[in-house]
Amino acid sequence: MKRLILLMLAMASVVGAFACTNLLVSKGASRDGSVMVSYAADSHTRYGTLVYMPRGKHAPGEMIEVREWGKERFLGYIPQVPYTYNVIGNMNEHQVLIGESTWGGRPEFRDTTAILDYGSLIYITLQRARTAREAIEIFTTLADEYGYASSGESISFADENEVWFMDIIARKPKYENGRNLNKGAVWVAIRIPDGYISAHANCARITTFPKDDPANCLYSPDVVEHARECGLYEGNGSDFSFADTFCPLDFSAMRGCEARVWSFFRKHGAEDMDKYIDFARGENPSNRMPLYVKAKSKLSVKDVADMMRDHYEGTEFDMTVGIAAGGHELPYRWRPSSFEIDGKKGYNERAIATQQTGFWFVGQCRGWLPDEIGGLFWFAVDDAGTSPLSPFYACSEGISEHYALGNGSMLEYSPTSMFWLQNRIAQFAYLRYNHIGKEVRENVDAHEYAMMEAVAAADKEALKMQHSEDIRVFLTGFSVKQAGDLFKKWKALDEYLLVKFMDGNTKRQNPDGSFMNNGHSDRIPPQPMFPGYSDTYKRAVAK
């Protein structure tokens, strides 16, 4: 621990503001044979709602108004296609699933005249693609045609058979009379081999790549030549590294971003990740981790969900230990990420789980089931460490009001919004995380295990049905009901936690969970327990 504190105070780099994490699991690496992608949309301004875009037919000449995702800045219009697919969250009715994380990269590669940002591209692509490969083609073709309006991104594309990792950045603009003559993007996409896992967390990760293996690697034809034109590369192409060219590593990228990937690989990868510890510490950029590793054992959806709740527990970066965790072992650090005190500079760790999450998900593409049943989208709002996932079938023709766009906002409290209810519980848990947070997590686990059983029963019932419309109606009802039941359950939990843990105390309970009384009145409790602070904190205060 002493070594870690000294390193922290010695480094001056600032962990970047970008903050999203994706975990990718190939079919052969999952316990049930599903392809899985998880995603946390982390932002201090993002309000957590569930996207719902119904399938539809569109008239010739119909246009789409494009507004930058998360900011609502108007960008322009593009033509609509004749038919679009049903979308629930980041998954469509054909089990195509997309996630992302932002890494920024070189600022001079930002096109200020482009129409399509990464968020708009994701949801437009989901409305049009039937496979992951087709999604990559649609995404990149649209970016080239209308301009790519975002900075560097890593994108996850999945379907019931494959999962792909793509790094993308806009071509360096060349403006003439207000028009960019160099619009579009350069990119590389790699298929994750069966039996392997991958991840990305706000840092480009694709280095060198095969130029003659279209089954496993796709790329923009000019990716190497464009780097040459921009004076970023001079070789013959064999040693060209996309990540090193467009997103050079620094301390922040390794310690604040790649360390999250390291934590996933360490826990679920077969490869010994201790040999990359100097890279995760931000000390050795030449010791890059691989893009993917073989899974140590097959992962369940619960394994992936719980990894999204990671705070580096059990590693030297563990955020639950030490004086920085305070008196209640809190694995969160309030922003800003860096600080200076008494002439010394330091920073706070950035784990996969973070307080400023708008929404997060684990998507399952289950190829042994018909599309109407196979696409399963586990969705939650706010911090993954304290929020429960609810199952939504991607064929659903409606969603719960508790997750709907328009039910509250970051500036407008709504008593029927799951985002605000979840935040009430999370904010309370942060006060005494080793007590309140522990109980919240127990409730999260119990709920998710129950939902897995409920999904298995719903799958079985839906498979008995002969008509797609009947299946969609049934699974829509199931998804909406489970979300509604969870809201009621979580509202009761909110009230229960306040009664039990108010004022730093913990009320005593009977074996059945009811609160004890003082033996004279059923309205007055006995003297509560005073759990106080952690021993680490008490020793630090005493010293």
C-alpha positions in Angstrom: 0.0 0.0 0.0 2.9 2.4 0.8 4.3 1.9 -2.7 0.9 2.7 -4.3 0.5 5.9 -2.3 4.0 7.1 -3.3 3.3 6.3 -6.9 0.0 8.2 -6.8 1.6 11.3 -5.4 4.5 11.1 -7.9 2.4 11.1 -11.0 1.0 14.3 -12.5 -1.2 13.0 -15.3 -4.9 13.5 -15.2 -7.3 10.6 -15.7 -9.4 11.6 -18.7 -13.0 12.7 -18.6 -14.2 9.9 -21.0 -15.8 7.2 -19.0 -17.4 4.1 -20.5 -16.6 0.4 -20.3 -17.5 -2.5 -22.7 -16.9 -6.2 -21.9 -17.1 -8.6 -24.9 -17.7 -12.3 -24.6 -17.7 -14.7 -27.6 -20.1 -17.5 -28.0 -17.5 -20.1 -27.0 -16.6 -18.2 -23.9 -20.1 -18.0 -22.5 -21.7 -20.7 -20.3 -25.0 -20.9 -22.3 -23.5 -20.3 -25.7 -24.8 -16.7 -26.0 -22.7 -13.8 -27.4 -22.6 -11.1 -24.8 -21.6 -7.4 -24.7 -21.9 -5.2 -21.6 -21.8 -1.4 -21.7 -21.9 1.4 -19.1 -22.9 4.8 -20.4 -21.0 6.9 -17.8 -21.5 10.6 -17.8 -22.2 13.4 -15.2 -25.0 14.7 -17.3 -26.6 11.6 -18.8 -30.1 10.7 -17.6 -30.8 7.0 -17.6 -33.7 5.9 -19.9 -34.3 2.9 -22.1 -34.4 3.6 -25.8 -37.5 2.2 -27.7 -37.8 2.5 -31.4 -40.7 0.5 -32.9 -40.2 -1.2 -36.3 -41.8 0.7 -39.1 -42.4 1.3 -42.8 -41.4 4.7 -44.1 -42.5 6.8 -47.1 -40.2 7.8 -50.0 -38.5 11.1 -49.2 -38.8 10.7 -45.4 -35.9 12.3 -43.6 -34.3 11.7 -40.2 -33.4 14.7 -38.0 -30.0 14.0 -36.5 -29.2 15.5 -33.1 -25.9 14.7 -31.3 -26.5 12.0 -28.8 -26.5 13.2 -25.2 -26.3 16.8 -26.1 -29.3 17.3 -28.5 -27.2 19.6 -30.7 -28.8 19.7 -34.2 -26.5 18.2 -36.8 -28.6 17.9 -39.9 -30.8 15.5 -41.9 -30.3 12.2 -43.7 -32.8 10.1 -45.7 -34.8 7.3 -44.0 -34.8 3.8 -45.4 -38.1 2.1 -46.4 -38.2 -0.3 -43.4 -36.6 -0.1 -39.9 -36.3 -2.8 -37.2 -37.5 -2.8 -33.6 -34.9 -1.5 -31.2 -34.9 -1.9 -27.4 -31.9 -0.1 -25.8 -28.8 -1.0 -27.8 -30.3 -4.2 -29.3 -32.6 -4.8 -32.2 -35.1 -7.6 -33.0 -32.5 -9.5 -35.0 -30.2 -9.8 -32.0 -27.7 -7.2 -33.3 -26.1 -5.5 -30.3 -23.9 -2.4 -30.2 -21.9 -0.7 -27.4 -19.1 2.0 -27.3 -16.5 3.8 -25.3 -14.9 7.2 -26.2 -11.1 7.7 -26.3 -10.9 11.0 -28.1 -7.5 10.7 -29.8 -5.9 13.4 -31.8 -8.0 16.6 -31.6 -7.1 17.7 -35.1 -9.1 14.8 -36.5 -12.4 16.3 -35.5 -14.8 17.2 -38.3 -16.9 20.2 -37.3 -19.1 19.9 -40.4 -20.1 16.2 -40.1 -23.7 15.2 -39.6 -23.5 11.8 -37.8 -22.1 11.4 -34.3 -21.3 8.0 -32.9 -24.6 7.8 -30.8 -26.8 8.6 -33.8 -24.8 6.1 -35.9 -25.4 3.4 -33.3 -29.2 3.8 -33.2 -29.6 4.3 -36.9 -27.5 1.2 -37.6 -29.6 -0.8 -35.1 -32.7 0.1 -37.1 -31.2 -1.2 -40.3 -28.8 -4.1 -39.6 -29.5 -7.9 -39.5 -26.0 -9.0 -38.5 -22.9 -7.6 -36.8 -21.0 -7.5 -40.1 -23.8 -5.7 -41.8 -23.9 -3.3 -38.9 -20.2 -2.5 -39.3 -20.8 -1.8 -43.0 -23.8 0.4 -42.4 -22.1 2.3 -39.6 -18.9 3.1 -41.6 -20.7 3.7 -44.9 -22.9 6.3 -43.3 -20.0 7.9 -41.6 -18.2 8.3 -45.0 -21.3 9.6 -46.7 -22.4 12.2 -44.2 -19.3 12.8 -42.1 -18.2 11.4 -38.7 -19.1 14.0 -36.0 -17.3 12.4 -33.0 -13.8 12.0 -31.7 -12.1 8.6 -31.4 -14.3 5.7 -30.4 -14.2 1.9 -29.7 -17.4 0.2 -30.9 -18.6 -3.3 -30.0 -20.8 -5.1 -32.6 -22.4 -8.4 -31.8 -25.0 -10.9 -33.1 -25.9 -14.5 -32.2 -22.7 -15.8 -33.8 -20.0 -13.2 -33.7 -18.6 -10.2 -31.6 -16.4 -7.6 -33.2 -14.2 -4.9 -31.7 -13.8 -1.7 -33.8 -11.6 1.4 -33.3 -12.6 4.4 -35.4 -11.7 8.1 -35.8 -12.6 10.8 -38.3 -10.3 11.5 -41.2 -8.3 14.7 -40.7 -10.5 17.4 -42.1 -9.6 19.4 -45.2 -11.9 22.4 -45.4 -12.7 24.4 -48.5 -15.5 27.0 -48.6 -17.0 25.6 -45.4 -17.0 22.0 -46.7 -14.8 19.1 -45.6 -13.2 17.5 -48.7 -11.9 14.7 -46.5 -15.0 13.6 -44.6 -15.6 10.2 -43.2 -13.6 8.0 -40.9 -10.7 5.5 -40.8 -11.2 2.4 -38.8 -10.2 -1.2 -38.1 -12.5 -4.0 -36.8 -11.4 -7.3 -35.4 -13.5 -10.4 -34.8 -13.0 -11.8 -31.3 -12.1 -15.5 -31.7 -14.5 -18.1 -30.3 -13.7 -18.9 -26.7 -12.1 -15.5 -26.1 -13.1 -12.3 -24.2 -12.1 -8.7 -24.9 -12.9 -5.3 -23.5 -12.4 -1.6 -24.1 -12.5 1.3 -21.7 -11.8 4.7 -23.3 -8.6 3.8 -25.0 -8.0 2.6 -28.6 -6.7 -1.0 -28.4 -6.2 -2.3 -31.9 -2.5 -2.2 -32.8 -1.2 -4.1 -35.8 -3.8 -6.1 -37.8 -3.9 -8.6 -40.8 -4.5 -7.0 -44.1 -5.6 -10.2 -45.9 -8.1 -11.9 -43.5 -11.6 -10.5 -44.2 -13.2 -13.3 -42.2 -11.6 -11.9 -39.1 -10.4 -8.3 -39.9 -12.2 -5.5 -41.7 -10.7 -2.0 -42.2 -11.1 1.2 -44.2 -8.9 0.8 -47.3 -7.1 4.1 -46.7 -6.3 3.7 -43.0 -2.5 3.3 -43.5 -2.3 5.8 -46.3 -4.2 8.4 -44.4 -1.8 8.1 -41.5 1.1 8.7 -44.0 -0.6 11.7 -45.5 -1.0 13.2 -42.0 2.7 12.7 -41.3 2.0 10.1 -38.5 3.5 7.0 -40.2 6.3 6.3 -42.6 6.6 2.5 -42.8 5.5 0.0 -45.4 2.3 -0.9 -43.5 3.4 -4.2 -41.9 4.1 -2.6 -38.5 1.3 0.0 -38.6 -0.5 0.3 -35.3 -3.9 2.0 -35.3 -3.9 2.7 -31.6 -0.4 4.0 -31.4 -1.0 6.3 -34.4 -4.3 7.8 -33.5 -4.4 7.4 -29.7 -0.9 7.4 -28.3 -0.6 6.0 -24.8 0.0 8.1 -21.7 -0.2 7.5 -18.0 -3.9 8.5 -17.9 -4.8 6.0 -20.7 -3.0 3.1 -19.0 -4.0 3.7 -15.4 -7.4 5.3 -15.8 -8.6 3.2 -18.8 -6.6 0.1 -19.7 -6.4 -0.9 -16.1 -10.1 -1.6 -16.2 -9.5 -4.0 -19.1 -6.7 -5.5 -17.1 -9.0 -6.2 -14.2 -11.5 -8.0 -16.4 -8.7 -10.1 -18.0 -7.2 -10.8 -14.6 -10.4 -12.2 -13.2 -11.8 -14.1 -16.2 -8.9 -14.6 -18.6 -6.7 -17.8 -18.8 -3.6 -15.7 -19.3 -1.4 -14.6 -16.3 -2.1 -10.9 -16.2 0.4 -10.2 -13.5 3.0 -9.7 -16.2 1.1 -6.6 -17.4 0.9 -5.0 -13.9 3.4 -2.3 -14.8 1.3 -1.4 -17.8 -1.9 -1.2 -15.7 0.1 1.0 -13.2 0.8 3.4 -16.1 4.5 2.7 -15.9 5.4 0.8 -19.1 3.6 1.6 -22.3 5.7 -0.9 -24.3 4.1 -3.8 -22.3 0.7 -3.6 -24.0 -1.9 -6.1 -23.2 -3.4 -8.3 -26.0 -6.6 -7.2 -27.6 -8.3 -10.4 -26.4 -7.5 -13.4 -24.1 -8.8 -16.9 -23.8 -11.5 -17.2 -21.2 -10.4 -19.1 -18.0 -13.8 -20.6 -17.7 -17.2 -20.0 -19.4 -18.9 -16.9 -18.2 -22.6 -16.6 -17.2 -24.6 -13.4 -17.6 -24.3 -12.9 -13.9 -20.5 -13.1 -14.1 -20.5 -10.3 -16.7 -23.0 -8.2 -14.7 -20.9 -8.6 -11.6 -17.7 -7.6 -13.5 -19.5 -4.4 -14.4 -19.6 -3.8 -10.6 -15.8 -4.1 -10.2 -13.8 -1.7 -8.0 -10.5 -3.5 -8.4 -11.3 -5.7 -5.4 -8.5 -8.0 -4.5 -5.8 -6.0 -6.4 -3.3 -3.4 -5.4 -5.8 -0.8 -6.8 -8.6 -1.9 -4.5 -10.8 1.1 -3.9 -12.5 -0.3 -0.8 -9.3 -0.2 1.3 -7.1 2.5 2.7 -7.7 6.0 4.0 -9.1 7.2 0.6 -12.1 4.8 1.2 -13.0 6.7 4.3 -14.6 5.2 7.4 -17.1 3.1 5.5 -14.9 1.4 2.8 -16.5 3.5 0.0 -15.1 2.4 -3.4 -15.9 5.7 -5.1 -13.9 8.9 -5.4 -15.7 12.2 -6.1 -14.4 14.3 -9.0 -12.2 15.9 -10.0 -10.1 12.9 -10.7 -6.8 14.7 -10.0 -5.8 16.9 -7.1 -3.0 18.9 -5.7 -2.3 19.4 -2.0 0.7 20.9 -0.3 2.6 21.0 -3.5 2.0 17.3 -4.3 -0.1 16.0 -7.2 -2.3 12.9 -7.1 -5.2 11.3 -8.7 -8.1 8.9 -7.9 -8.5 5.4 -9.4 -11.1 4.9 -12.1 -12.8 1.5 -11.9 -15.4 -0.1 -14.1 -18.2 0.7 -11.7 -18.6 4.4 -11.1 -21.2 6.7 -9.5 -21.8 8.8 -12.6 -23.4 6.1 -14.8 -26.5 7.1 -16.7 -27.5 3.5 -17.7 -25.7 0.2 -18.3 -26.6 -3.2 -19.8 -25.6 -6.7 -20.5 -26.9 -7.9 -23.8 -27.3 -11.6 -24.7 -27.6 -12.8 -28.3 -28.9 -16.3 -28.0 -28.6 -18.1 -31.3 -30.3 -21.3 -30.3 -33.6 -19.4 -30.0 -35.7 -17.7 -32.6 -34.9 -13.9 -32.9 -38.2 -13.0 -31.2 -37.0 -14.8 -28.1 -33.2 -14.9 -28.4 -32.5 -11.2 -28.1 -32.3 -10.5 -24.3 -31.4 -7.1 -23.0 -30.6 -6.8 -19.3 -30.9 -3.1 -18.4 -30.3 -0.9 -15.4 -29.9 2.8 -14.6 -27.3 4.6 -12.5 -24.3 3.0 -10.7 -23.9 -0.7 -11.6 -22.6 -1.3 -8.1 -26.0 -0.7 -6.5 -28.5 -1.0 -9.4 -30.4 -4.2 -10.4 -30.8 -5.4 -14.0 -34.2 -6.0 -15.4 -34.8 -8.3 -18.5 -36.2 -6.8 -21.7 -36.8 -8.9 -24.7 -35.6 -7.1 -27.9 -38.8 -7.9 -29.7 -40.8 -5.9 -27.1 -43.4 -3.5 -28.5 -43.3 -1.2 -25.5 -41.4 -0.5 -22.4 -42.1 0.3 -18.7 -42.9 3.9 -17.9 -40.3 3.8 -15.2 -37.5 3.7 -17.8 -39.2 5.8 -20.5 -37.7 8.9 -22.1 -39.6 12.0 -20.8 -40.2 10.6 -17.3 -38.0 13.1 -15.5 -34.6 14.5 -16.4 -31.3 15.4 -14.8 -33.0 18.7 -13.9 -36.5 17.4 -13.1 -37.2 14.8 -10.3 -39.9 12.3 -11.0 -41.3 10.0 -8.3 -42.1 7.3 -11.0 -38.6 7.3 -12.6 -36.4 4.3 -11.9 -33.3 6.5 -12.4 -34.3 8.8 -9.6 -35.4 6.0 -7.3 -32.1 4.1 -7.9 -30.2 7.4 -7.2 -32.0 7.8 -3.9 -30.8 4.3 -2.8 -27.3 4.8 -4.2 -26.8 8.2 -2.5 -27.8 6.7 0.8 -25.6 3.7 0.3 -22.6 5.9 -0.3 -22.9 7.2 3.3 -22.1 3.8 4.8 -21.1 1.6 2.0 -19.9 -1.3 4.0 -23.3 -1.6 5.8 -26.0 0.0 3.5 -24.2 -0.8 0.3 -23.7 -4.4 1.4 -27.4 -4.8 2.0 -28.3 -3.2 -1.3 -26.0 -5.6 -3.1 -27.6 -8.6 -1.4 -31.0 -7.4 -2.7 -29.5 -6.9 -6.2 -28.2 -10.4 -6.3 -31.4 -12.0 -5.0 -33.4 -10.1 -7.6 -31.1 -11.0 -10.6 -31.0 -14.7 -9.7 -34.8 -14.6 -9.5 -35.0 -12.9 -12.9 -32.8 -15.6 -14.5 -35.3 -18.2 -13.4 -38.2 -16.0 -14.6 -36.5 -15.6 -18.0 -36.0 -19.3 -18.4 -39.7 -19.9 -17.7 -40.7 -17.1 -20.2 -38.5 -18.6 -22.8 -40.1 -22.0 -22.4 -43.6 -20.5 -22.6 -42.8 -18.4 -25.6 -41.4 -21.4 -27.5 -44.8 -23.1 -27.2 -46.4 -20.3 -29.3 -46.9 -20.7 -33.0 -47.1 -17.1 -34.2 -44.5 -14.3 -34.0 -47.1 -11.7 -33.0 -48.3 -13.8 -30.1 -44.7 -14.2 -28.9 -44.1 -10.4 -29.1 -47.2 -9.7 -27.2 -46.4 -12.2 -24.5 -42.7 -11.1 -24.1 -43.6 -7.4 -24.1 -46.0 -8.1 -21.3 -43.4 -10.0 -19.4 -40.7 -7.3 -19.8 -43.0 -4.5 -18.8 -44.3 -6.4 -15.8 -40.9 -7.4 -14.4 -39.8 -3.7 -14.7 -42.9 -2.6 -12.9 -42.5 -5.2 -10.1 -38.9 -4.2 -9.7 -39.8 -0.5 -9.2 -42.3 -1.4 -6.5 -39.7 -3.7 -4.8 -37.0 -1.0 -5.0 -39.4 1.7 -3.6 -40.0 -0.5 -0.6 -36.3 -1.1 -0.3 -35.7 2.7 -0.3 -38.1 3.1 2.6 -36.8 0.1 4.5 -33.1 1.2 4.3 -34.0 4.7 5.7 -35.7 3.2 8.7 -33.0 0.7 9.4 -29.9 2.8 8.9 -30.8 6.4 9.8 -28.5 8.6 11.8 -25.5 6.3 11.5 -27.2 3.6 13.6 -28.4 0.2 12.7 -31.8 -1.0 14.1 -32.0 -4.5 15.5 -34.1 -7.1 13.7 -35.8 -10.3 14.4 -34.9 -13.6 12.6 -37.7 -13.0 10.1 -36.3 -9.5 9.2 -38.9 -7.4 11.1 -37.6 -4.7 13.4 -37.4 -5.4 17.1 -39.3 -3.3 19.6 -38.3 -2.4 23.2 -40.7 -4.9 24.7 -43.1 -2.2 25.9 -44.3 -0.6 22.6 -44.4 -1.8 19.1 -43.5 1.7 18.0 -40.3 2.1 19.9 -37.1 0.2 19.1 -34.5 -1.0 21.6 -31.1 0.7 21.7 -29.7 0.4 18.1 -26.3 -0.9 17.2 -23.5 1.6 16.6 -21.2 0.0 14.0 -19.0 3.1 13.7 -16.0 3.3 11.3 -13.6 0.8 9.8 -10.5 -0.1 11.8 -8.3 1.3 9.0 -10.0 4.7 9.3 -9.9 4.6 13.2 -6.1 3.9 13.1 -5.5 6.7 10.7 -7.5 9.2 12.8 -5.7 8.0 16.0 -2.3 8.5 14.3 
